């Protein structure tokens, strides 16, 4: 598969996963399995283009299956590596030319890993890439100002929350939302942007400066 910026790299990592995760993988996705995320793919007959990590969360039999099912395997020492397996996967996707990245399984019971994976959205943005996190209840993206984002109504994720990822995000204007904003500023520690929703079938978020998490979710 050609490494085209128009294709998407999907990273399946070892957080909260389910059959929903397999269902959102498209045929033309470049599939990266990080650690036990590679096993998740292999056990379902979905061939990873790349499996990577220290593989400390799977046993030798499972690792053999991952190796047999994957086009390429990159192993890392669990002690000497500086980055999490998910960050290694994001960096590989960027290095291989992908500019759209979806991280699946990056949210789970370990809050430290979940928060670190949210911060990976900023890493991707600094490299000119669009990255998102997805689980069964949330889809998280990042908006960097000055820019805007159009949203279409999605019954799967009806709630829209906005939280700054920089000390403040300013020049925020919301059109087409139940609770509009006009040239507003959100600062870390403020909950003003939590639990909004689209008033109709579409809406627009405009951001002047800073970085803003766009979190679409459902209960």
Residue frames as qw, qx, qy, qz and C-alpha x, y, z in Angstrom:
[[0.000, 0.887, 0.461, 0.000, 0.00, 0.00, 0.00],
 [0.386, 0.511, -0.036, 0.767, 1.35, 3.41, -0.93],
 [0.346, -0.475, -0.473, 0.656, 1.99, 5.74, 1.97],
 [0.085, 0.548, 0.367, 0.747, -0.32, 8.51, 0.81],
 [0.015, 0.015, 0.441, -0.897, -1.34, 11.45, 2.99],
 [0.558, -0.106, -0.230, -0.790, -4.87, 10.87, 1.70],
 [0.711, -0.182, -0.676, -0.064, -4.98, 7.43, 3.28],
 [0.528, -0.701, 0.190, -0.441, -5.58, 7.00, 6.99],
 [0.394, 0.234, -0.828, 0.323, -3.34, 5.24, 9.45],
 [0.718, -0.527, -0.111, -0.441, -5.34, 3.49, 12.14],
 [0.206, 0.395, -0.781, 0.438, -3.50, 2.59, 15.33],
 [0.796, -0.423, -0.315, -0.295, -5.05, -0.13, 17.47],
 [0.176, 0.479, -0.664, 0.546, -3.50, -0.02, 20.90],
 [0.441, -0.122, -0.874, 0.165, -4.01, -1.83, 24.17],
 [0.236, -0.075, 0.415, -0.875, -6.68, 0.16, 25.99],
 [0.541, 0.280, 0.618, -0.497, -10.43, -0.38, 25.99],
 [0.215, 0.224, -0.711, -0.630, -11.35, -2.39, 22.88],
 [0.601, 0.238, 0.662, -0.380, -14.35, -4.33, 21.62],
 [0.534, 0.344, 0.697, 0.332, -15.92, -5.57, 18.41],
 [0.213, 0.935, 0.218, -0.182, -16.88, -1.96, 17.65],
 [0.236, -0.739, 0.433, 0.458, -13.16, -1.30, 17.08],
 [0.442, -0.016, 0.790, 0.425, -12.89, -3.92, 14.36],
 [0.373, 0.688, 0.622, 0.020, -16.00, -2.55, 12.69],
 [0.113, 0.949, 0.034, -0.292, -14.55, 0.94, 12.10],
 [0.415, -0.437, 0.588, 0.539, -11.43, -0.29, 10.28],
 [0.627, 0.663, -0.022, -0.408, -11.68, 0.55, 6.57],
 [0.937, 0.229, 0.183, 0.190, -10.23, -1.60, 3.80],
 [0.574, 0.653, -0.099, 0.485, -7.74, 1.07, 2.73],
 [0.441, -0.868, 0.197, -0.119, -6.53, 1.93, 6.26],
 [0.505, 0.465, -0.645, 0.336, -2.85, 1.43, 7.03],
 [0.794, -0.535, -0.191, -0.215, -3.19, -0.79, 10.11],
 [0.268, 0.496, -0.653, 0.507, -0.73, -0.47, 13.00],
 [0.786, -0.494, -0.355, -0.108, -1.10, -2.74, 16.02],
 [0.054, 0.659, -0.524, 0.537, 0.63, -1.47, 19.16],
 [0.164, -0.261, 0.844, -0.438, 1.47, -4.18, 21.69],
 [0.317, 0.233, 0.889, -0.233, -1.74, -6.04, 22.65],
 [0.494, 0.585, 0.077, -0.639, -3.59, -4.02, 20.01],
 [0.314, 0.439, -0.742, -0.398, -1.71, -6.10, 17.42],
 [0.077, 0.038, 0.987, -0.135, -3.01, -9.25, 19.11],
 [0.435, 0.459, 0.467, -0.618, -6.56, -7.86, 19.00],
 [0.510, 0.566, -0.318, -0.564, -6.24, -7.55, 15.22],
 [0.200, 0.345, -0.900, -0.174, -4.49, -10.86, 14.68],
 [0.237, 0.120, 0.909, -0.321, -7.04, -12.84, 16.68],
 [0.516, 0.565, 0.387, -0.515, -9.80, -11.45, 14.45],
 [0.695, 0.310, 0.534, 0.369, -8.03, -12.28, 11.22],
 [0.237, 0.970, 0.058, 0.012, -7.26, -8.61, 10.50],
 [0.827, 0.097, -0.021, 0.554, -3.71, -8.43, 9.23],
 [0.226, -0.893, 0.028, 0.388, -1.63, -5.55, 10.66],
 [0.616, 0.732, -0.150, 0.248, 0.63, -3.84, 8.16],
 [0.305, 0.511, -0.556, 0.580, 2.87, -3.07, 11.15],
 [0.743, -0.599, -0.297, -0.023, 3.00, -4.51, 14.67],
 [0.383, 0.515, -0.418, 0.643, 5.22, -2.76, 17.19],
 [0.563, -0.717, 0.085, -0.403, 5.93, -2.35, 20.88],
 [0.081, -0.523, 0.805, -0.267, 7.71, -4.09, 23.72],
 [0.724, -0.075, -0.589, -0.350, 4.96, -6.77, 23.72],
 [0.078, 0.218, -0.797, 0.558, 5.18, -7.10, 27.49],
 [0.558, 0.014, 0.384, -0.735, 1.42, -7.58, 27.79],
 [0.896, 0.217, -0.161, -0.352, 1.20, -10.72, 25.64],
 [0.753, -0.388, 0.526, 0.079, 2.79, -14.15, 25.99],
 [0.209, -0.409, 0.730, 0.506, 5.13, -15.98, 23.61],
 [0.360, 0.352, 0.846, 0.177, 2.35, -17.91, 21.89],
 [0.232, 0.864, 0.383, -0.230, 0.39, -14.73, 21.30],
 [0.069, -0.771, 0.356, 0.524, 3.51, -12.92, 20.06],
 [0.342, -0.095, 0.832, 0.427, 4.13, -15.76, 17.58],
 [0.333, 0.648, 0.684, 0.039, 0.60, -15.24, 16.22],
 [0.075, 0.914, 0.050, -0.395, 1.21, -11.49, 15.91],
 [0.212, -0.551, 0.606, 0.532, 4.45, -12.06, 14.01],
 [0.362, 0.165, 0.863, 0.313, 2.82, -14.59, 11.69],
 [0.247, 0.753, 0.609, -0.037, -0.12, -12.31, 10.93],
 [0.035, -0.901, -0.008, 0.433, 1.78, -9.03, 10.47],
 [0.684, 0.698, -0.032, 0.211, 3.51, -7.73, 7.36],
 [0.405, 0.537, -0.415, 0.613, 6.20, -6.14, 9.55],
 [0.688, -0.657, -0.300, 0.072, 7.10, -6.36, 13.24],
 [0.268, 0.635, -0.369, 0.623, 9.20, -3.88, 15.23],
 [0.730, -0.508, -0.429, 0.159, 10.19, -4.91, 18.74],
 [0.055, 0.755, -0.281, 0.590, 11.42, -2.52, 21.46],
 [0.456, -0.025, -0.731, 0.507, 13.10, -3.15, 24.79],
 [0.375, -0.766, -0.489, -0.184, 10.61, -2.40, 27.60],
 [0.568, -0.621, -0.165, 0.514, 13.33, -0.83, 29.77],
 [0.440, -0.184, 0.249, 0.843, 15.36, 1.18, 27.26],
 [0.134, 0.567, 0.538, 0.609, 12.50, 2.74, 25.26],
 [0.084, -0.076, -0.279, 0.954, 11.57, 6.34, 26.14],
 [0.443, 0.002, -0.167, -0.881, 8.07, 6.42, 24.66],
 [0.663, 0.101, 0.612, -0.419, 4.88, 4.46, 25.17],
 [0.429, 0.142, 0.820, 0.351, 3.91, 1.92, 22.54],
 [0.318, 0.803, 0.500, -0.060, 1.15, 4.25, 21.36],
 [0.002, 0.899, -0.190, -0.395, 3.56, 7.15, 20.90],
 [0.372, -0.312, 0.747, 0.454, 5.95, 4.87, 19.01],
 [0.422, 0.457, 0.760, 0.189, 3.04, 3.98, 16.71],
 [0.196, 0.926, 0.234, -0.221, 2.07, 7.62, 16.15],
 [0.155, -0.758, 0.440, 0.456, 5.65, 8.55, 15.33],
 [0.422, -0.039, 0.818, 0.389, 5.94, 5.64, 12.89],
 [0.384, 0.695, 0.607, 0.028, 2.71, 6.67, 11.16],
 [0.076, 0.945, -0.034, -0.317, 4.00, 10.23, 10.79],
 [0.298, -0.565, 0.630, 0.442, 7.42, 9.07, 9.57],
 [0.417, 0.153, 0.838, 0.317, 5.76, 6.86, 6.96],
 [0.024, 0.087, 0.428, 0.899, 3.90, 9.80, 5.47],
 [0.187, -0.601, -0.760, -0.163, 0.42, 9.52, 6.93],
 [0.015, 0.218, -0.136, 0.966, -1.31, 12.79, 7.76],
 [0.671, -0.334, -0.082, -0.657, -4.58, 11.35, 9.06],
 [0.290, 0.162, -0.891, 0.310, -4.29, 9.15, 12.13],
 [0.702, -0.438, -0.132, -0.545, -7.02, 7.44, 14.16],
 [0.107, 0.308, -0.852, 0.409, -6.02, 5.96, 17.52],
 [0.770, -0.296, -0.324, -0.463, -8.35, 3.19, 18.69],
 [0.853, -0.299, -0.385, 0.188, -8.00, 1.74, 22.19],
 [0.386, 0.395, -0.315, 0.772, -6.07, 4.74, 23.46],
 [0.410, -0.462, 0.230, -0.752, -8.58, 5.31, 26.27],
 [0.712, -0.140, -0.688, -0.023, -8.99, 2.85, 29.11],
 [0.685, -0.653, -0.319, 0.051, -8.64, 2.14, 32.81],
 [0.630, -0.252, -0.075, 0.731, -5.14, 3.68, 33.07],
 [0.095, 0.956, 0.236, -0.149, -5.80, 7.42, 33.30],
 [0.324, -0.685, 0.379, 0.531, -2.10, 8.24, 32.89],
 [0.394, 0.041, 0.744, 0.538, -2.00, 6.42, 29.55],
 [0.242, 0.748, 0.608, 0.108, -5.33, 7.93, 28.48],
 [0.062, -0.945, -0.047, 0.317, -4.15, 11.47, 29.23],
 [0.374, -0.471, 0.557, 0.572, -0.78, 10.86, 27.56],
 [0.392, 0.305, 0.758, 0.421, -2.63, 9.67, 24.47],
 [0.146, 0.913, 0.371, -0.086, -4.76, 12.83, 24.42],
 [0.215, -0.821, 0.262, 0.460, -1.49, 14.79, 24.45],
 [0.520, -0.047, 0.680, 0.515, -0.37, 12.80, 21.40],
 [0.371, 0.788, 0.480, 0.106, -2.93, 14.78, 19.42],
 [0.056, -0.960, 0.132, 0.240, -0.71, 17.81, 20.00],
 [0.495, -0.397, 0.636, 0.439, 2.35, 15.87, 18.85],
 [0.512, 0.407, 0.680, 0.332, 0.58, 14.99, 15.61],
 [0.191, 0.941, 0.275, -0.038, -0.61, 18.57, 15.12],
 [0.266, -0.819, 0.324, 0.392, 2.94, 19.87, 15.53],
 [0.407, -0.186, 0.749, 0.489, 3.91, 17.64, 12.58],
 [0.336, 0.248, -0.353, -0.837, 1.06, 18.88, 10.41],
 [0.247, -0.122, -0.940, -0.203, -1.10, 15.81, 10.98],
 [0.605, -0.303, -0.001, -0.736, -4.73, 15.40, 11.98],
 [0.298, 0.036, -0.934, 0.193, -5.11, 12.79, 14.73],
 [0.625, -0.382, -0.030, -0.680, -8.14, 11.61, 16.68],
 [0.072, -0.135, 0.931, -0.331, -8.85, 9.22, 19.54],
 [0.658, -0.119, -0.344, -0.659, -11.86, 6.92, 19.38],
 [0.067, -0.023, 0.962, -0.265, -13.54, 4.50, 21.72],
 [0.049, -0.460, -0.867, -0.186, -17.09, 3.23, 22.06],
 [0.150, -0.807, -0.521, 0.235, -18.27, 6.38, 23.85],
 [0.143, -0.858, 0.067, 0.489, -15.94, 9.17, 22.70],
 [0.699, 0.463, 0.194, 0.509, -14.22, 10.71, 19.70],
 [0.350, -0.828, -0.006, 0.438, -11.56, 13.30, 20.53],
 [0.633, 0.537, 0.155, 0.536, -9.89, 15.67, 18.10],
 [0.418, -0.547, -0.088, 0.720, -7.78, 18.81, 18.36],
 [0.344, 0.859, 0.269, 0.266, -8.30, 22.21, 16.80],
 [0.548, -0.311, -0.006, 0.776, -5.32, 24.58, 16.51],
 [0.190, 0.916, 0.282, -0.213, -6.00, 28.27, 15.95],
 [0.476, 0.315, 0.147, -0.808, -6.53, 30.11, 13.80],
 [0.135, 0.001, -0.903, -0.408, -8.85, 27.59, 12.17],
 [0.638, -0.008, 0.179, -0.749, -12.41, 26.34, 12.03],
 [0.038, -0.026, 0.996, 0.080, -14.16, 22.98, 12.00],
 [0.616, -0.064, -0.232, -0.750, -17.56, 22.07, 10.61],
 [0.219, -0.056, 0.931, -0.288, -19.49, 19.39, 12.49],
 [0.536, -0.133, -0.560, -0.618, -22.32, 17.26, 11.20],
 [0.699, -0.336, 0.308, -0.551, -24.89, 15.80, 13.57],
 [0.465, 0.223, -0.857, 0.005, -23.97, 12.30, 14.68],
 [0.755, -0.450, -0.122, -0.461, -26.48, 10.35, 16.75],
 [0.858, -0.055, -0.422, 0.288, -23.66, 8.12, 17.98],
 [0.493, -0.174, -0.301, 0.798, -21.90, 11.09, 19.62],
 [0.005, -0.828, -0.451, -0.333, -24.52, 13.81, 20.28],
 [0.427, -0.866, -0.078, 0.246, -22.64, 15.66, 23.06],
 [0.593, 0.574, -0.098, 0.556, -19.91, 18.14, 22.07],
 [0.533, -0.802, -0.063, 0.262, -17.47, 19.43, 24.70],
 [0.502, 0.723, -0.170, 0.442, -14.64, 21.90, 24.22],
 [0.681, -0.691, 0.021, 0.241, -11.63, 22.00, 26.54],
 [0.267, 0.893, -0.361, 0.016, -8.40, 23.96, 26.06],
 [0.947, -0.048, -0.076, 0.310, -5.14, 22.04, 25.71],
 [0.418, 0.382, -0.197, 0.801, -3.13, 25.26, 26.04],
 [0.151, -0.224, -0.556, 0.786, -3.36, 27.59, 29.08],
 [0.386, 0.545, 0.363, -0.649, -6.09, 29.38, 27.18],
 [0.306, 0.285, 0.722, 0.551, -7.86, 29.12, 23.86],
 [0.103, 0.546, 0.243, -0.795, -9.37, 32.37, 22.60],
 [0.317, 0.321, -0.395, -0.800, -11.55, 33.70, 19.82],
 [0.113, 0.155, 0.980, 0.045, -13.98, 30.78, 20.12],
 [0.490, 0.183, -0.015, -0.852, -17.22, 31.26, 18.20],
 [0.252, 0.142, 0.957, 0.003, -19.87, 28.56, 17.96],
 [0.479, 0.179, -0.215, -0.832, -22.55, 28.67, 15.26],
 [0.703, 0.004, -0.575, -0.419, -25.38, 26.14, 15.14],
 [0.359, -0.005, -0.842, 0.404, -25.06, 25.02, 18.76],
 [0.417, -0.696, -0.579, -0.075, -27.66, 24.94, 21.53],
 [0.437, -0.819, -0.079, 0.363, -25.30, 27.07, 23.64],
 [0.598, 0.693, 0.017, 0.402, -23.53, 29.51, 21.29],
 [0.541, -0.584, 0.000, 0.605, -20.31, 31.37, 22.05],
 [0.433, 0.861, 0.110, 0.244, -19.04, 34.57, 20.46],
 [0.359, 0.699, -0.376, 0.491, -15.33, 35.39, 20.59],
 [0.749, -0.635, 0.055, -0.182, -15.04, 33.57, 23.92],
 [0.256, 0.594, -0.717, 0.259, -11.95, 32.49, 25.82],
 [0.922, -0.332, -0.160, -0.123, -11.62, 29.14, 27.60],
 [0.041, 0.704, -0.644, 0.297, -8.88, 28.68, 30.17],
 [0.553, 0.022, -0.820, 0.147, -7.62, 25.50, 31.78],
 [0.068, -0.145, -0.723, 0.672, -9.81, 24.90, 34.82],
 [0.451, 0.192, 0.073, -0.868, -12.99, 26.26, 33.21],
 [0.326, 0.189, 0.926, 0.013, -15.91, 23.92, 32.49],
 [0.387, 0.509, 0.086, -0.764, -17.88, 26.38, 30.34],
 [0.408, 0.404, -0.601, -0.555, -17.30, 24.32, 27.20],
 [0.101, -0.048, 0.989, -0.092, -18.59, 21.01, 28.61],
 [0.233, 0.408, 0.869, -0.152, -21.79, 19.28, 27.39],
 [0.340, 0.448, -0.110, -0.819, -22.97, 21.31, 24.42],
 [0.538, 0.262, 0.788, 0.143, -24.81, 19.92, 21.40],
 [0.071, 0.074, 0.520, 0.848, -25.74, 20.87, 17.88],
 [0.399, 0.313, 0.349, -0.788, -29.02, 22.73, 17.49],
 [0.763, 0.461, -0.030, -0.452, -29.65, 21.23, 14.07],
 [0.969, 0.210, 0.085, 0.101, -27.90, 19.02, 11.55],
 [0.706, 0.335, -0.108, 0.615, -24.64, 21.01, 11.41],
 [0.331, -0.934, -0.043, 0.126, -22.56, 23.57, 13.23],
 [0.609, 0.590, -0.222, 0.481, -19.20, 25.33, 13.10],
 [0.637, -0.674, -0.064, 0.368, -16.44, 25.88, 15.66],
 [0.455, 0.768, -0.126, 0.433, -14.10, 28.82, 15.03],
 [0.728, -0.555, -0.080, 0.395, -10.90, 29.24, 17.04],
 [0.210, 0.961, -0.157, 0.088, -8.61, 32.27, 17.01],
 [0.217, 0.653, -0.667, 0.286, -5.60, 31.22, 19.11],
 [0.476, -0.376, 0.704, -0.368, -4.49, 28.22, 21.15],
 [0.309, 0.072, -0.918, -0.239, -5.40, 24.56, 21.01],
 [0.608, -0.087, 0.270, -0.742, -8.86, 23.24, 21.73],
 [0.123, 0.010, 0.992, 0.019, -9.95, 19.65, 22.32],
 [0.605, 0.031, -0.210, -0.767, -13.17, 18.82, 20.49],
 [0.118, -0.066, 0.967, -0.215, -14.75, 15.89, 22.33],
 [0.648, -0.057, -0.322, -0.688, -17.82, 14.20, 20.88],
 [0.012, 0.133, -0.933, 0.333, -19.36, 11.69, 23.25],
 [0.664, -0.325, -0.377, -0.558, -22.37, 9.74, 24.47],
 [0.556, -0.467, 0.522, -0.449, -23.32, 8.15, 27.78]]
